[in-house]
Amino acid sequence: MNKAAQFLADCGTFYIATVEKDQPRVRPFGAVVEWDGKTYICTNNKKDVFAQMKENPKVEISAMNNTGNWIRISGKLAADPRREAKEAMLKAYPSLTKMYSLDDGIYEVLYFTEGTATIYSFGAEPEVFNL
């Protein structure tokens, strides 16, 4: 798993910021996977967050781990309709099958088409890398 996806997975909960008109919106997420060399998240296409990401694909993600390091990821997301991408997320997070199935019409996986991640700590210089 790439460093950004692994950091988020280790945190368990991470926060995604989107924009709705001129208002920022932030909510917790908990599923991330690297598949086909890309970092993926998932959501329900009936939720406001999906509409916000569709209208403006720029997002930021932030999370802090239990050692006090934190990550910020800025980039653009795109939906991936491929069955294999959806299967990869469900395989990594079997608990998602309580909410989603491959052919339910609401389950969406999205990946970073571009992005920059920065890992911060209180005692070292930030580590910056591209997704």
HUHUTA-V547245 format. One record per residue. SS is DSSP state (a for helix, b for strand, c for the rest). PHI is phi as a letter, one per 40 degrees, with the letter a starting at -180 (NA if undefined). D_CENTER is the distance of its C-alpha to the mean C-alpha in whole Angstrom. Layout:
# HUHUTA-V547245
ss	phi	d_center
SS	PHI	D_CENTER
SS	PHI	D_CENTER
This chain:
# HUHUTA-V547245
ss	phi	d_center
c	NA	14
c	c	13
a	c	13
a	c	10
a	c	8
a	c	11
a	c	11
a	c	8
a	c	10
a	c	13
a	c	12
c	g	12
c	b	10
b	b	8
b	b	9
b	b	7
b	b	10
b	b	12
b	b	15
b	b	18
c	f	21
c	b	22
b	b	20
b	c	17
b	b	15
b	b	12
b	a	11
b	c	10
b	b	7
c	a	8
c	b	7
b	a	6
b	a	8
b	c	10
b	a	12
c	f	15
c	g	14
b	b	11
b	c	7
b	b	6
b	b	4
b	a	7
b	a	9
b	c	13
c	c	15
c	c	17
c	c	15
a	d	15
a	d	12
a	c	12
a	c	15
a	c	14
a	c	11
a	c	14
a	c	17
c	b	15
c	c	12
b	c	12
b	b	9
b	b	9
b	b	7
b	a	10
b	a	11
b	b	14
c	c	16
c	c	19
c	c	21
c	g	20
c	c	18
b	b	15
b	b	12
b	b	11
b	b	9
b	b	10
b	i	10
b	b	10
b	b	9
b	b	11
b	c	11
c	b	13
c	c	16
c	c	17
a	d	18
a	c	17
a	c	14
a	c	14
a	c	16
a	c	14
a	c	11
a	c	14
a	c	16
a	c	14
c	b	13
a	d	17
a	c	17
a	c	15
a	c	18
a	c	19
c	b	17
c	b	17
c	b	19
c	d	19
c	b	21
c	c	21
c	g	20
c	b	17
b	c	14
b	b	12
b	b	9
b	b	8
b	b	7
b	c	8
b	c	12
b	a	12
b	i	11
b	b	13
b	b	12
b	b	15
b	b	15
b	b	18
c	a	21
c	c	24
c	b	26
c	a	25
c	c	24
c	c	21
b	b	19
b	b	17
b	a	16
b	c	15
c	c	12
